[in-house]
Structures are given as structure tokens and as C-alpha cells.
Amino acid sequence: MEQLPEFTADMCIKCNICTASCPVAAVTDLFPGPKTVGPQAQRFRKPDSRGKGSPDKSVDYCSGCGVCTMVCPHGVHVMEMNARARAALYDGHIPLRNRILGRSELLGKIGHPVSGLANMAMNFRPMRILAEKIIGIHRDAPFPKWAPETFRSWAKRHISPPGTSGKVVLFHGCAGNYYEPWVIKAAVAVLEHNGYEVVVPQQNCCGLPLISNGEFDAASAYAERNLKSLAPYAEEGIPIIGVGTSCTLTLKSDYREILGLRTPESEALAAATYDISEFLLLAYERGDLKTDFVGFEPEKTALYHAQCQLRAHKMGLPALELLRMIPGLKVFQSDAVCCGIAGTYGYKVEKHEISMAIGEPLFTQAAELQPDVIACGSETCRWHIEANTGIRTVHPVEILAAAYGFMGLGEQLR
């Protein structure tokens, strides 16, 4: 049976490749590196399922980006090990700030009915300063706006036509439902254009914000509900398509590798889950993707940033390959390892400066290039990038939808 992350510590040979690749350790001395707080410290922790013990407090400065696990030549699950150690560090005493940030779906539900008032409040500077002083959420953290209509409300009225290419299940995530429903609508349009019937079953937040903030029990409850809803489709061989790259990584990996949910249902879900760009590129390679793009005239430029979670998928850069198929679109690739926000990491007052330092190379490249648009597959990354560059930042599927000639982004880029 595959070993859980905490039992891979003895496979570490202290080569420090993970530390050399860590975007956090590169900009602050508060985090000595994933090797030091991961496998090196793990040997002194109790070997139970969550790595309980007394880990050094510096493990809380791990952003959870996953780069360390990805680059390890010996298969040590460094990020997952650190996530468990961080949860043990809190030992159930989760700060109020973390509990709030971990419940993005609940925040969506609360703010949606009063979206206009909620958006005004979140942009009211004195309130943001007060929240920073009382709760510890940085005043400049890029909070999104609540949309006046949720994606699920729209989906109830939308009838997806029977697919000539088959059926897919769409995992929209809480950001797609409450804050950016137009992104999920673009995904539906692209999938339907390519002959897929889109099914939207009951679902909740993937649970990643809770995992990142040390609330494993609450995250496991979210995961169990998603497994109950989604696993039957996966077992039928129906693909589960996620639009948020961090959400799909959670379904694919974190349920098993961090929460320890190793069941036939979690295995089936992991095998059936695809990031939407990954799924579309595979369709192209099979000859099933329509390339009837109307493109852009005059030519437009885009800067594509591959977020950390995407690298952890180990699937290459499918979005970049898709965008480069579009006529009239010149695509540049970001040189940055990470934008810095790392989900809820950069929202925390003690980590905001670190977040900004990590993202500086990306912000500088964007300022020099001045593209028409920046593309990124993670919602918090998009909000962070747009807030710090002033350049509209979108999901790659929005550009694909525009290139097919659908309403929305296409009109704004033409």
C-alpha cells in the first residue's frame, strides 16, 4: 500500500532541491525551507496520521504551493507533510482569521443576497483597515466582488443539449459560483461548442481553503459530501471537469494525500478528474476539439502565468498550448515561479509582504510587456495579479470562448 506523506521522510537525502525551488524561502528568513520544516523535522514528530507533535512554528510560513513535492527526485511528499504539521501546530485552536478565510463558500452564501452592500463594504477603506487590526486580514488583500447572480441559479435555467461527444460533469467551485460565474459560463459554452453535454450535480467547496488553514475535520466533511455526489459519475466513466486548477488538484490529490481519504470512491474521483485545459488539449490530440476560432483582429497579446498548483498536476502547460492555437493572439509565458498569493496565504497580514516579494518578478514582467490581458487558471492568483498590475486577468477558458466568437470577453478584446 502507498505510504502516507509523513512516512516518506526517510526517503529524503537532504539534497535541498526543494529548498532551492521554494518561492517563500527565497524571499524571507522566516521560513528556513521545506526540507528543514518537512522531512528533517518530521523525524522528531509522532508518527500518527497527522504528524502530531511540536513542529517548529516556522512551518506556518509554508505557502502550500506544492513546488517542493513536485521537484523532489525521491518522491518525498514535502508539501503534504508540511500541511499536516501545520494542522498539528494549531492543534484545533484555529485563529478566527483562518476560520473566516477557510470558509469561502460560506462567505459567498452570506454576501450573495446583499451583493451590492457587501461589495461596498469590502471596498470601504476604513473597514479594511479595521479588519486588518482586529482580525489580521491585510487591508490590501485582493478580495473579489460578489456577483449579483450565482452560476447555479443560471444553470437551473440553462439546458445543456445532448452531446455528440459525450457527457461531462462540471465542478465549478465556490469562486465560480459566487464571484466569477462568467468564467464557468465560458467553460460551459466551450464544452458545449465541442459537443459535450454538461451536467452540474450538487457540490460544495473542494475544501482546500480549510486544508490550508489547518481545519482538517471540516475539510474532510466537505470532501465526503463531494465524494458522495461526484464519485458515482466517476465510477460510470464520466469525466469530472474542474475550472479552478487548485480545486481539481484537491480532488485529484489532496483528499488522499493530505486528508488520508483513501477509498475506492476517492480513487475513482482522482482518476476521472481533469483540469478543463487538460481535458480540452487531450480532446485536441484525439482530433475531437473544434479549432474554428474567429481569433482576434487586430492582434492581441496575452501573458500566461502557470500557477503553482498547475505544476503540481504534472501535466505540462495545456492552457498555453491551447492559447497558442488562436489566430491573432500572441502569447508570452510568465517567467515567475509563483504569483505569491497561494490561496489565502497572502491575505494574512504577517505574510502579505512575503506574498508581494514572491510576486514581484511577475508584476515586473507584466509592467514591461503591457499585454492586453493576463491569463491564469487560479482565481485567487487572478485577483492578486490584476490588483498588482492593473491589467485585466482572466481564465484561459474565457479567451478560448472569445476566440470562438462568443459574447463577453471577445467584444472587449476586439
N, C-alpha and C positions, 0 to 999 in steps of 0.2 A: 504494500500500500504506500502511496506517495506520502512523504513526510510533510508535516505541518511546518510552517516557516520557522518557528522557534527551534526546531531540531536540525536546521541546516547550518547552525553556527560553526560546527566543527569542520565544515567544508571550506570555510574562509581561510585563505593563506596569507591574509594581510597584504595583498598586493597594492591596495589603495587606489585601484582604478575607480572604484565607486566614489571615493573622496575627491579625486581629481575631476570627476564628471559632475559633482554635486553643485548646482547653481547657488545654493544657500551658503555652503562653506566657502565659496569663492568670494563672498562679499561681506561676511561677518565672522568675528571670532567667537560669537555667542554659540555657534554650532560647530563642534570640532570635526564633524564629518560623519557620514553614515556608517562607516566601519567602526569608529570608536564607540558610538552610542548604540550600534546594532550588534553584529556578531561578537565584537570584543567584550561589550558589556553583558551580552546575553548569557555568557558562560557563568555569570555570577547571579543570575536570576533564577527563581524557582522554575523548574521545567514543567509547568502546567500549561493548559490550553491557551492561556492569555499572557504568559510570560510574566506573571505577577512577581513582585519583588520590590526593590527600591532602585529603580533606574535613575540615572543622573537627570536632573531637571532639564538639561540641555536637549534631551530628546524631543521636548515640546517644540523646539525650533526646526525640527524636520518638517518640510512642507508637504510631504507625501506625494511628491511629483512622480516617483517611481523610476527615475533615471538610474538610480543605483542598482535596482534589481535587474534592469534591462542590460546594463553593461557588465555585470558580474560574469566573469568567464567560468565560474564554477557552480553557477545555479543557486547561489545563496539568495534567499528571499529577503533582502535587506529592508526594503520599504515596508513590507508586511510585518516583519519583525519589529520595526520601529513603531508602527501603528499600534501593535499590541502592547508595547512597552509604554506608549503614551497613555493608553487607556488605563493601564495599571498605575501609572503615575497619578492620575486623577482619582482612582480607586472609588469611583461612584460620586465623588464630590465635584461635579461639573460646574464651573462658573456660569452664572446667569447669561453672560455674554455668549458663551459657547452654546448654551441651550437654545438661545434665540437664533444664532447663525445656523445651527444644525437643523432647524425646522423651516426650511424654505417653503415646503408645501403648506404648512400651517400659516405662515406669513402670507402666502398667496391667497389662501381662503379668507383670511381676516381682512386683507386690504382690497380684494376684488370688489365687494359690494359698494365700497366707498372709494373707488379708484381715484377719482378726481381729488378728493380731500386728502387721501393718503399720499398721492404724488406731490401735492403742495407741501404737506408736512415734511416729507423726506427731502425736499429741496429748500426747506426753511433753515437758513444757516445757523441761527441761534439754537434751534432744536438739535441740529447735528453736533454742534459744539457741546451742548448739554449731554447728549448721548455718549460722546467721547469721554467726558469727565466722569459720568456716573457708571456707564456700562463697559466702556473700553472699546467701542467701535469707532474707528478713526473717522474724523469729520470729512475727509476727502475720499473715503472708500466709495467705489462706483456702484451705488445702488440702482437697480433698474426701475422702470416705471411699470405699474400695474396696467395691463391692457383693459379697455372697457368691456371686452367680451373674451371669455376663455376659449381655448381651442376646442374643448369638449362640447361647449354649447354650440359652436359652429358645426362640429362633427355630427351632432344629433340631427341636424337638418340636411347634412350632406350625404348623398347616396353614392357610394363608390360603385362604378359599373363593373359587371363581371369581367374578370381579367383574362385576356388571351394568353398571358404569360404565367398565370397562376395567382395565388393569394399570398399576401404578406401581412404580418401583424406589425403595427406601428407603436413603438414606445416613445411617447412624446416628452416625458419628463415634466417636472413641475415648472421649470423655466419656460418650456414650450407651451404649457397650458395657461399660465397666469401672466407671464411677462412678454413673451415673444411668439404669440400664436401665428403670426405671419410666416415665421420660419417653418413651422410644422405644416402650414397650408402649402408652402412652396414644396416641401417634401412630398406631400400628397399629390400635388399637381405633376411633379416629375415622375413619381412612381406610376400614376395612372396613365400618363402620356406614354409610358413604356409598357403598358398592358397589364399592370398589376392591380388586382382588387385589394384595396386597403381596408383592413379590419382594425378597429380601435377598441380592444377589450378594456374592462375595468383594470385600473392600475394605480399605484401611488408612487411617491418619490422613490428613487432607487435606493436611498439610504446613505449615499456617500457623504453628504454633509454631516450626518450623525456619526459615521465611522471616523471622519476626520477630526471630530470634536470629542472622541472618546466615549460615545454613548453606544456601546455595542449591543446592549439589550434592546434598546429602542430600534436600532438599525436592523437587528435580526427580526423584529416584528414586522418591519416594512418588507424585508426580504421574503419572509414566509408568505405574506399576502401576495406579493408579486409572483412567487413561485406557484402558488395555488391558481392564480389567474393565467399565467403565461405558459407554464410547463405543459399543460395539455396540448397547446398548439405546437410547441416544440416537439413533443412526442409524436405528433402527426406528421412531422417533417415540414411544417410551415415556418418559413424564416421569420425571426423577430428582428425588425429593423429599428435601430435607435438613431436619433438625430444628434443627441448630445454625446460626444466621444467619451466623456468621463462616465456617463450613465451606462453606456454599453460595456465599458471596461469593468464597471461594478458588477453587471450581470454576468459577464464572462469569467471574471477572476475573483473579485473581492468577496463575493458571497462564500466562495470556497476557501480562498487563501487567507482571508483575514477573519471572517466570521466563523469559519470552520463548518459551514453548511455543506457537507459532502454527502449528498443523497442522489438517487437516480434522477430526481427532478432537477436538481441544480446542475448535474452533469448534462442533462438534455438541454436545459436552457442555455448553458455555456456554449454548447456545440451549435445551437441554432441561431445565436445572436450575431448580428452584423452591424457595424457602423454603416450608415447609409452610403457614404462614398466608397467604402469597401465593397458593398453589395452591388453598387452600380458599375464599378470597374470590373468586377467579376462577370457581370452581365455583358459588358462590352467585349471582354475576352472570349465569351461564348458566342459573340455575334448577335446578342439579344438587345443591345442598347441602341436606341434611335439616336442618330447624330444629325438630325435635321435642324441644326441650330441656325437661327437667323443672325446670330452674332451681334457685333457692335460696330457702328459706323457713325462718326469717326472712331478710330481705335482708342480703346481704353486700357489703362494699366491697373494691375492688381498686385498687391504684396501678399503673399500667402505665408501665414505663420503656422507651423506644425506644433501644436501644443504638446506638453509633456505626456499627457495621457495617451495621445495618439501613438507616440513612440513605444509606449508600454504594450500596445496591441501587437507590435512586431509584424505589421502588415504593409510596411512601406509608406508611401505618401499617395494614396489613391486619389485624394481630392486634387492634389497638384497635377496629376496625370489627366484627370477629367477636365480641369480648367484649361489646360494647355491644348485641348481639342477644340476650344471655342474660337471661331474666326473673329478677328477684330479685338482680341483680348491678349495683351502682353503681360505675362505673369512672371513676377520675380519671387524668389524664395527668401524667406527670412533667415538671417544668419544667427539669430538668437536661440539659445538653448531653451529659454523659458521666458514667459512674459512677466512672471513674478507673483501673480495673484494667487495661484494654486488653490482654487476653490474659495474657501473662506479665510485662508491664511493671511492674505494682505489686508483683510478688513480689520484685523486686530491691531490695536494702537501700538503695541510693542513690536509688531512685525511689519508695520506699514513701510517704514524706512528701508527695511531689507527688501521688501517686495519691489519698491521703486528702484533700488540699486540693481536688482536682478533684471528688471525690465528695461533698463536704460539703453542697452545696445539695440533693442528692437525699436524703441522710441526714436533713437538717433537715426537708424536706418530709414524709418518712415519719414522723418523730417527731411532727410537728404533726397529721398526718392520722390516724395509727394505724389503717391499713387492716387488714382481716382477712388479706389476702395481697398480695404484690407480684408482678407478672408481668413477665418479661423473657425474650427469646429466646436469650440467650447464656449458656452455662454458667458461664464464669469471672465474668461480671457477676453472675449469681445468687448465686454463692458469696460474692463480695465484698459485695454488698448485704445479704445475710442476716447475714453476720458483723458488719456495722457498724450494723445497725438492730435486730437481734433479732426481725425479722418474717419469717415463712416466705415464701420467694421461690421461685416456680415458673415453669415454661414455660407460655405461654398455652395450649398444647395440653392440658396437664393440667387446666386449668379447663374447656376445652371437653369433655373426656372426662367430667369430673364433672357438667357440665351435661346431658350426655346420659344420666346416671344410672349410669355405670359405677362399678365398685368403686374404692376408693382415696381420692383427694382429696375426692370428693363426701361421703363419710362424715365426713371430718374438718371440712368446712366447714358441714355441715348443723347 
